[in-house]
Amino acid sequence: MKNIFKTTSIQKDRISDQIITVIEQAVLEGSLKQGTKLPTEEKIAAQFKVSKVAVREALREMEVRGLIRKARGKYGGNFVSAPDVNRVGKSLISCFQFGTLTEDEIIDFRRTLEPVLIKKAALLRTTEDLKAMEANITLCEKDLAFSRTRVARHIEFHVLIAKACQNKLFVAVMEAIAEIFEDIAKNWQQDRKKMRLDIDFNHRFLDCIRHRQAEKAEQLMVKHFELTRAFRAEDFEKTWGQKDKKKSFQENHENSVCGRTGICGKWNDTGACHSDRGKQQNHRNIKCDPGTFTGNPPDSHWERYPFSRIY
């Protein structure tokens, strides 16, 4: 076997990149097999006639790319490794966590990819794939029956669709998307209606896949993402609509006329006005019913006295 560490000399420009190129080429040619332990940094530096810093940079970059793996302990070191397709998924997760990918981009990606996946799954699925999907739906039904729904289990069904495509890259990507989507849809699992609708779609997906109805499955997945869009729109309305209501609610109180003293907007522990006349009569033009307002206005006074409505 050719010993690249004794027969190769490194040029002085872009040293770390050249080290990577030499070792990578040796792996591709078979001179370095998967699992082979590389020499220490000191030996590589001496044999290539470069600095240990350059070697360290090269090894760090190779680890990031999945070309080597580091092991600690008595039998540790740097070992040749085949790149892992799951690194693609890990990269997607990191991009989402650091804000490089947005929620809308993730949903748009799913809306484009998954109709293609389920069409392919309907043609390539195996008996084992069907059993896995059936088991997933059974667990989702049990969760719903006992009011302990988990959105992660619902999304897992879509990973099983990717597995039925018999393609590791589809699986790696969908596993990452599923992990990301758990965060996007975390509030949906509290809504029994949403979870019921989602399970119903999974039943229909399974039926299409079982009978190899590829075109029908594709169309159904498109409709499923129309439902997802509706869920998202509802989330948006709850978030921003509530903020608008809080703002309007506060403005109405601030502009209310209080007895003979004009503008008020200040309240005591009972919900009565701080003005002299207000203390005796409360508001002539506006009353506030304490107790059931569920919003969280930013002003601490409002948080302390949660009035529910104006009437």
N, C-alpha and C positions, 0 to 999 in steps of 0.2 A: 504494500500500500504506500502511496506517495505521502511523504511527510512534508506538508506545506510549511510547517514552522521552521524547518531547516533549509528548505530549498527556495523560499520566497523572500525577496528583499523589498521593503516598502519605500516608495519615493517620499520626499519630504513635503510635498504639497497635498493638502486635504488628507492628512494622515489617517484620522479615524474612519473616514469614508472608505479609504483604500483597504483598511483592515477588514471592514465589514464586507467589502466586495470579494476579497480573497477567501474569507471563511465561508461566505454564502455560496460562492462558486464551488468550493470543495464539498459542501453539503449536496449541492445539485448534482455534482459528478459522482458522488458516492464515496469520495475519499474520507469524508467524515460522516459516519452513520448516526442515525437518531439514537440518542442515549449516550453517545461518546462524551467522555469528560474532557474538557479543554484543559490545556496547561494553565498554570497560575498566571496572573497578570505579569509578574516579574519575568517568567520564562518567555511569555509571548513577546514582551517588550525587548528582551535581550535577543531573541531569535529574529525578530523583525527589525531590530536596530532602531527602535522608536522609544518614546517616553512612556512611562506607566500611565500618565494622564491621558494620552491618546488612546491607549488600550482600554482604559477604564471607560472613556467616552464611547468607544466602539461597542464594548460589551453592554453598556447601559442601553444604547440604541437598539442593539440586537434583541435585548430582553423585551423592550417595548414592542418590537415588531414580531415577537413570538419565535424568533430563530433560536434562542437559547432559553434555558430556565435556570434559575439559581436555587441551590439547595444549601441549607445551613447544617452545622453540626460536624461530627467527626468525619463523615463521608460526604460532606458538602462540596460545593464547587459550581462551575458553570458547565451545563450539559447541553449538547445539541438537541434541539426540539423542533418538531414539525409545527408550523403555524396553526393556531387553533381558530376555526371558523367562528367560535363563540366570541372572539375578540371583536367581531363586527358588531354584535349586539351590545357588548359592553361599551363600545364607542358611542353607540346611539344613546344609551342611558346617560353617559357622561355629558353628551351634548345637550340633552334635555335638562339635566340637573344644573348645568352652568348657563342655561338660557340661550344656547346656540340654536336649539330647536324649540319652537313654541307649541302650545297645545293644538292650535289650529293646524299647524303643519303636520303634526302627528296624526290628527284625525283625517286630514286630506290624504295623507299617505295611505292610511288604512282603507279609506274609501276607494282609492285607486287600485290597491293591491289585492284586497281580499275577495272581490268578485272573481278575479282571475284564479286565485288560489282554490276557491270552493268549486269552481268549474273543473279544475285539474284534479282535485280530490275526488270528485264524483266519478271520474274515469279511472283513477289509479288506486282507490282505497282497497284495503284488505279486510278480511273478516276481523282481524285483531283491531284495526282502526275503528270499525263499527262498534265493537265491544267497549272500547275505551270511551267513545262518545256516549254510548248508552249509560255507562257507569257514571259519567260526569253529569248527565241530565238527572239521573236518579238521585245523586247527592244534592244537586241544586233543588230538586223538588222537596227533599227531606228538610233542607235548610229553610226553605220558604214555609213549609208546614209548621216548623217550630220557631218561626220568626227570628232566624239567626243567619240571614242571607249574607253571603260573602261575594263581593263583586269580583274578587280574584278567581273564584271558582267558575264564575260565568265567563270570564275572559279566557280561561283555560280551554274552553271548548274551541275557541278560534285557533289556539295553538295546536290542538288535535287535528283541526282541518289542515293546517300547514304540514303536520307530520304525515298525513295521508297523501300528501303530494310526493312523498319519497325524495325529498331534497333537503339536505342539511342546511343550506343557506336560508331557505324559507323558514325553517324551524328556528334558527339562530335569531333571525330578524324578528319573527313573531313572538318569541320568548321575551325579547327585549321590549318590544312594543307592549306586550301584556303587562310587564312590570311597570312601565311608564303609565299605562292607562289605569292601573290601580289607583294612582294618585289623582288622575283627572276625574275619575268616576267614583271617588270614595264616598261622596254624599248620596249616591244613587242607592246604595245598599240599604239605606234607611227607608226607602220608598217601596212599599210592597207592590204597588201597581207597576212601577217600572220593572222590577225584578220579574213579575209575572209575565209581562210582555216579552221580556228578553228570553225567558225560558220557552215561551211559546214559539218564538223564532227559532230557537235551537232544535225544538222538536221538528219543525218544518225543514230545517237544514238537514237534519239526520235522515228524514224521509227521502229527500231528494238525493242525498249521497248514497243511501242504501239502494235505491232504484236506478242509480246512475243517470239521473236527470240533470245533466250538466247545465244546459241552457236555463232551465227553470231555477236551479240553484243560484246561478249567476244573477238573475233578475231579482231573486229574493234577497240576496245580499245587498243589492243596491237599495232596496226598500228598507232593509235593516238600518242602513246608514242615514236614511231619511228620519228614522226614529231617533237615532243618535243625535242628529242635528236638532230635533225637537227637544230632546232632553237638555241639550246644551243651551238652547234658547230659553228654556224654563229656568235653568240655573242663572243665566244672565239677568233675566227679569227679576228673580228673587234677590239677587245681589244689588243691582242698580236701581230697580224699582223701589226697594226698601229705602235706599239712600234718598231717592227723590221724595218719598213720602215723609221721611224724617225732616227734610229741608222745608217742605211745604208746611208740615205740622208746626214746626218751630216759628216760621214766618207768620202764620195765622195767629199764634199766641202773642207774638211780639207786637202785632198790629191791632190787637183787640182793645176796645174801649172799656175802661174799668170805672164804673160809677161816675163820679164827678171829677175824678182826678186825671183823666186822660189816659195816656199809654202806660200799660203796666208791664206784664211779662215776668214778674217776680212772684214766687209762690211760697207759702209756708207749708208746714208738715201735713196739713189737712187738704191741701190743694186750693186753699182760699187765697184771695189777693192780699198783698201787703198793705194796700191803701186803707185808710180809715173806713171809708164806706164799704170797701171790699171785705174787710174783716167781718162786718155786720151782715152784709147782704150777699157775700160772694160776688160773682160777676152778674151784672144785669143782662149783658148781651151774650156772654159765653160762660158755660159751665164745663168743668173738666171732671170726667169720671175716673177716679184713681183705680189702678190695679192691673189692667190687662194689656197695656201697650207692650209689645214684644220686641221692639227695636232697641238699638243701642246707640242713641245719639252721642256725639263726641263730648258734649258738655256734661260735666260730672253732676250738675244740679238736676239735669233731666234724667240721668241714670238713677239718681236717688229717688225721684218722684215720677214713676212711669205712667203718665196719664194716657188713656187709651184712645179717646176720640173726642171730637168737637160736635156738639148737637144743640 
